[in-house]
């Protein structure tokens, strides 16, 4: 993994425009420019700015996925996990270690107490990933987020910092 770069936008958009990739997500991109707008937030030095890392192919440094945090709250010491992966890499064991590495960093370096994830109720692979990571399902959020013009129902999952769970 490495910091995401503006030069990654084309590779990122190339799989995010695939209907199979976004079917069970809230992504709503019309073109690559919609994605480029987000890079300003990723490059910000503000404490609550979203963080996005590129998951890259070691042989050519090409972006094959991303993992990051958004909805970061310094006051509450929490963040929401988000991730995506090009379909040719699905089922290859890439996302779980990538997401866990970021969560470990979030607890150990950023000082988060809670890392949560919301997942569209139809997204079985993502639900399975979160459960393999040890995330606990905490609730059902009806009409929580708009999904390409329609209210979507989401499950809420969360990981807590292991240091506070034992207290």
N, C-alpha and C positions, 0 to 999 in steps of 0.2 A: 504494500500500500504506500501511497505517497499523496502529497497535497494535490488536489485537483487543479487543473490549469484551464484557462480559456481555450487553449489549443485542443483540449479533450472534448469540447462541445460537439463537434461533428460525430465522433465515435459514440458519444453518449446518446445523442439524438437518434443516431442510426438504429439503435435498438429500442429506444423509448417510443418511436413512432409505430412500432410493431403492435397491432391490436392484441396479440397474445400476451405481450409483456404488460400492457397497461389495463387489461381486462379487469383485473381484481385490485386495482389501485385507484387513487384519486388524481393521478396525473392527467392534465388537460392541456397538452401542448398542441399548438397549431403549426409551429415551425421551429427551426433551430433558434431563432431570435428570442422566442419565449423562454428558452433555456438559458440563453446568454444573460438575460436580465438578472438571474439569480447569482451570477458570479460576483457582483458588487457586494452582496451580503457575505459571501464566502471569503472575500478578501478583506472584509472589515476587521478592525482590531477591537471593536466594541465587545464587552464581556458576554453579552447575551446574543451575539451574532451566530447564525448557524455555522456548523462545521461540516465540511464534506470532503472525504478522501476518495481518491481514485484507487480502485482495485485494478491492477495492471498485469498484463501478460509479461512475464520476465524476459522472454526472448526479444520482444520488440517494444516494450514499454507502452503498448497500446491499451487504452482503457477498455476493460471488459465488464466493469461494474462500479458501483459507488456504495459507500456506507457513510453515515454521518448522523449528526444531531441537529435538531431544530427545536423550536419552542423551548429554548434554554432559559432557565430562571436562576439567576445568581442568588436571589433572595431565598428561594426554596431549595436550592442546590439540586435541581432536577433538569432533565433533558428528555426529548423524545427521539428515539432511534428511528432511522429511515434507511432503506437500502434498496438496491435494484441490481440486476445482473442480466447480461446478454443471454438470450435463450440457449445458445450453443454451449453455455457453461453450466446450465441448470443440472442439478443432480450429481455434480462432481465434487461436492464437499468443500466448496470455496467460500460460501457465504457465512457459514457458522463460525469458522475460526476468524474470519475478518470482522464480523460483528462482535464476537467475544473479545477480540483484541481491542477494539474501540471502547467497549464497555469497561474493560479492565482499566484502560487509560482514563476513562471518565470517572471511575471511582478513585483510582490511586493518584492521578495527577490533577484532574480538574476539581476533585472534591465533591462530586455529585453523591447525594444520598439515594437518589431514585433515578432510574432510567426506564422510561415507559415506552410502549409502542402501541399504536392503534392499527388494527388490521381489519380490512373489509371482511365481513362475515363469510363471504364466498371464497376467500383466498386460503384454501386449505394448505398449500405448500408453505406459506408464510406462517400460518398458525402452527404447523408442525415444527418449523424452524425455531420459533420463539419458545415453544415447549421444550425442545431439545436443549436450548440454551439455559433452561431452568427458570424461564419467566413464568410468573404466576398470572393466570387469568383472573382479572378483578371485576369485570363488569361488562355489560352490554350497553352500548351507546347508540340509541335509536336516532336516526336522521342526524348523525353527528357531523358529517362533513359532506359537502356537495361533491358528487362524482359525475363529472361531465353533464352538469345541469340537473341531476337528480339527487335527492337526499339519500345518503348511504348509511347503512347500519354497520357499526364497527365493534369489535371486541377490544377491550383494554387489557394489556398485559404489562407487567412491571417486574424489573429486577431491582433489588435493594442492595446497597453496599453491604457486603458480608460483615464488615466491622460493626455496623449498626444493628444487624439482624440478631446478633447474639446478646445485645444489651437489654 
